[in-house]
Amino acid sequence: MTLVEAVIHYAYFVMAGIIGLFFLKGLFKREKHKGLAYDVVYAYCIIPFLLRILFIK
């Protein structure tokens, strides 16, 4: 059971990293919605993924 938990744990971090990278790409390569409010929303969405990648809960 411990092996399964470890695999799920690392898979979760990999998925969080991939989603975080897509958010970062979307933040810098936007064609529409370039206002300050959208920057704040993107940053708010990116922060949880970055915290999980850095192992901060």
C-alpha positions as CSV (number, residue, x, y, z in Angstrom):
1,M,0.0,0.0,0.0
2,T,2.9,2.4,0.7
3,L,4.2,2.0,-2.8
4,V,0.8,2.8,-4.3
5,E,0.6,5.9,-2.1
6,A,4.0,7.0,-3.2
7,V,3.2,6.6,-6.9
8,I,-0.1,8.6,-6.5
9,H,1.8,11.2,-4.6
10,Y,4.5,11.7,-7.3
11,A,1.9,11.5,-10.0
12,Y,0.0,14.3,-8.3
13,F,3.1,16.5,-8.2
14,V,3.8,15.8,-11.9
15,M,0.3,16.8,-12.8
16,A,0.5,19.9,-10.7
17,G,3.7,20.8,-12.4
18,I,2.3,20.4,-15.9
19,I,-0.8,22.4,-15.1
20,G,1.3,25.1,-13.5
21,L,3.4,25.3,-16.6
22,F,0.4,25.7,-18.8
23,F,-0.9,28.5,-16.6
24,L,2.5,30.2,-16.8
25,K,2.5,29.9,-20.6
26,G,-1.0,31.3,-20.7
27,L,0.0,34.2,-18.5
28,F,2.8,35.4,-20.8
29,K,1.3,34.5,-24.2
30,R,-2.2,35.9,-24.0
31,E,-3.8,37.5,-27.1
32,K,-7.0,38.6,-25.3
33,H,-7.7,39.9,-21.8
34,K,-4.5,41.7,-21.1
35,G,-5.7,43.7,-18.2
36,L,-4.4,43.9,-14.7
37,A,-7.4,42.0,-13.3
38,Y,-6.6,39.0,-15.5
39,D,-2.9,39.1,-14.3
40,V,-4.1,38.9,-10.7
41,V,-6.5,36.0,-11.6
42,Y,-3.7,34.1,-13.4
43,A,-1.3,34.7,-10.5
44,Y,-4.0,33.5,-8.0
45,C,-4.4,30.3,-10.0
46,I,-0.7,29.7,-10.4
47,I,0.3,30.0,-6.7
48,P,-1.2,26.7,-5.5
49,F,0.6,24.8,-8.2
50,L,3.9,26.4,-7.4
51,L,3.5,25.7,-3.7
52,R,2.8,22.1,-4.4
53,I,5.8,21.8,-6.7
54,L,8.0,23.3,-4.0
55,F,6.5,20.9,-1.4
56,I,4.9,23.7,0.6
57,K,1.3,22.9,1.7
